[in-house]
Amino acid sequence: MTERSADLNWFEDDKKPVSPRRPATPEPVRPDNRRRHARFQVSSTQVLLFRNGLLTALNLGSNKARKVCDLSAGGARLIVTEKLAVKQKVRLKITLEKYQDEIDIDGEVKWCYPSTNKKDFYIGVKFFTDDAATTRKMAALQEWFTSPQYQALRSRR
């Protein structure tokens, strides 16, 4: 084999199909954990969070959310701009910009802790949903964001 042909062999090796990776799975729910649904991280989202009440019904409430940290079929972990009371009823609108889709869902704040920057707070929201379409959408989101295809795209960035 000549030196030139040896140099080209590395290129041919890169064109060979890569053996499929084991599919990425959601973080398993530990036995001592009260969660019923595995969490997954989402990207390219915008979120609006409003306290349920008269102002929200009149579209006059102010957005309290900054970012979705992770989702599950049963809830979400968010970063918000102010401390929210436990058991506070909230309305979420999560927009998946890249996928041109959104989720409107009601929930209840289950916990609230200050973040390290002292300006924001982390909250856990438990979703209230009996809507089959929303449940299917959440399942599809989990399937996509934990899929090997998405993980491969994410690793390229």
Secondary structure as UniProt FT lines:
FT   HELIX           3..15
FT   TURN            31..32
FT   STRAND          45..51
FT   HELIX           54..57
FT   TURN            58..59
FT   STRAND          65..71
FT   STRAND          75..80
FT   TURN            86..87
FT   STRAND          89..96
FT   HELIX           97..99
FT   STRAND          101..114
FT   TURN            116..117
FT   STRAND          121..128
FT   HELIX           132..145
FT   HELIX           148..156
//
